[in-house]
């Protein structure tokens, strides 16, 4: 609505909306308001604005009675009476002193306009005396356009049948209008939907959120297309909500599922994540729950499915323990215990299959005898117990009638064997000719 030389932005509006031309039977009167300075991005100074209204009977003219135009302006600005000259009604608006526009709006009013009888589009010329600084003011050109619709043209009362609909309910909109090309713009259809001659329109699908509607009417007159729009909105009870950023200062309750549709996004919670009421918090996901950092659990935990830990799992602190009904190694691998194991009094250990030990097995602090182990009995006189005659006098023959030997007189040596992993020091070994004194433990097949 402005050209490239002006420093100030201009926005026109009319009353009535739209402005209609007069007929032979009736003169139509209207007003044009010009808002100055709204949305300015770079501050500018101004000490005068001149408005030039085309006077004549043609489509490009606004009125044939330029001298009858009444004028008004915002506080601090003084309009002149219109002067008709060279086909224009000229009005000058002057402030008390030069004004710096930084976003405030000044309204220039032209009223009591007897609109002529020819529909079309009128260009109202504007000349502003402006500067980037408070000095060296020069004239700069601008313009605004005003449409004059045909006599008797009607476009009004655009509204929904129900100001609020249920979520998913179709909205129905109605309006009054003369013959024109109508286009409905709404929601996610910014290109617009052309409509037929009916003045009622149901939305093609139910609404799920508050929706704005803009109805555009177009007629061709004076060689140009004249456009006028009306807007309305329909609210939705319990709407869907799509926002970019959301900050909630109070409690928030979700009656249905909550999800992050973008897997690259995080859910950050400064406080606790809890289940509803007395119910536990549940994580239901076939892929499981992945924790990339430390997981601290201060209460009792129950796992009804598999638990896989690729790092350490520890229960530390006095009185801490881990209860496991069935402890196994990874699939296809044995369970490894790389630590001492203490079985507290009153607790039994049952092994239902073979037990293989790569070291000695002790019970009550003493080594356990296994099949294949060898014992040697030595007296305090370093005589060795054997069966059969002793011809050298270095060994003692076990008497078959004697069944007990005193610990005070005899001690045992646990020697290495094919099935025993413990060895006595080499200096404790006797010559090979004493091998007959050794006794090998053989399991009883009846046991």
C-alpha positions, 0 to 999 in steps of 0.5 A, a space after each residue: 500500500 506504499 511506495 519505495 520513497 516514503 519513510 512512514 507506513 500507511 494503512 487505510 480502512 473504510 466505514 462502511 466496510 466495504 465502501 459502496 458507490 451511490 445510486 441514482 436513488 440514494 447517495 452513499 456516504 462514507 469515511 476513510 481512516 488512514 493509520 500512520 506509523 504502525 509497524 515502523 522498523 526504523 524511526 523517522 521524523 515528520 513535520 507534515 502529511 498532505 493527502 490528495 483525494 481524486 475528485 470526479 465521476 470516474 472509477 478512479 475518483 472517490 467523490 464529486 464533492 471534494 469540498 464537502 469532505 470533513 477532516 480529523 486527526 489524532 491529538 496534536 495534529 491539525 488538519 486543514 479544510 479541503 482545497 479542490 485543485 487540479 482534480 484533487 481535494 487537498 488536505 494537509 495535516 500538521 503536528 504542533 512540532 516535528 514528531 518522531 515515529 517509533 511505533 505509535 500510530 497517528 490516525 488521519 480521518 476523511 469523513 462525510 464523503 459522498 461516494 460517486 456512482 462508478 465502482 472501481 479502485 481509488 488511489 489516494 496520494 500522500 506526500 510526507 515531509 520526513 527525515 531520518 533526523 529532526 532536520 533536513 525534511 524533504 517531501 516523499 511520495 506514498 499512496 493508499 488504495 480504496 475499493 468502491 463496490 457496486 451500489 447495493 453490494 452486501 457482504 456481512 454477518 459472517 459467523 458460525 452457527 455454534 461459537 463452540 463445537 465438540 472436538 471432532 465436530 464439523 462447524 457450519 458458517 453462514 453469511 449474507 452476501 451479494 453475487 461475488 466470487 467467494 473463497 474460504 481460507 481456514 486452518 491448514 488450507 491457506 490457498 483457499 477453498 472456492 465456494 458456490 452461491 450458497 451462503 452456508 458452508 460446513 467444514 470438510 472435516 471436524 475441528 480439533 483446535 481453535 480455528 480461524 476463518 477468513 472469507 474473501 469476496 471478489 467482484 470485478 468493476 472499473 476494470 479491476 478486481 475489488 476485494 473485501 474480507 470478513 473473519 471469524 473463529 470457532 472454538 473447540 471444547 477440549 481442543 488438541 494443542 500444538 505449540 512450539 514452546 510450552 511453559 506450565 507454571 502449575 500442575 498438569 494432568 494428562 488423561 491419555 498417553 503422552 509421547 515425544 514423536 521425534 526420537 531425537 528429542 529428550 524429556 527432562 524432568 527436574 523433579 520426580 517421575 511417579 505413577 498415578 496415586 498409589 500405582 507404581 510408575 510403569 515403563 511398557 516398551 518391547 525394546 525395554 528401558 535404556 539408562 545411559 547414566 547411573 541408575 539409583 534405586 532407593 526402594 525395593 525393585 521387582 523385575 518380572 522379565 529379563 534383566 541384562 547388565 553389560 557393566 557391574 551390578 553391585 549391592 553395597 553397604 551394610 545389610 544390602 543383599 540381592 535375592 535371586 531365585 535362579 543364578 546363571 551365566 550368560 547363554 552358553 557360558 558358565 557362571 563365574 564367581 570372582 570373589 570369596 563366597 561365604 555361606 552363613 550358618 543355617 544355610 545349606 548349599 545343594 549341588 545337583 550336578 558335578 562340582 569342578 574346583 580348580 583349587 582346593 576345597 575346604 570344610 571347616 578350615 580343613 581340606 576335603 579329601 576327594 577320590 584319587 587323593 593320597 595320604 601318608 601317616 608319619 609318627 613323631 619318630 619319622 617312622 611311616 605306617 605301612 602294611 606288611 613286613 618291615 625288613 629295614 626297620 624304618 617303617 612300622 607295620 600296621 597291626 591288623 588287630 589294632 584299629 586306632 592310632 593316636 593323633 599325638 603320635 601320628 600326623 598326616 601328609 596330603 600328597 599330590 595325585 592325579 585328582 588333587 590340585 594341592 601339593 606339599 613342598 618338595 622337601 616334604 616328599 619321601 624317597 620313591 621306595 616309600 610309595 608303598 606307605 601311601 594310601 589312596 582314597 577310593 570312593 565307595 561304590 555303595 555311597 
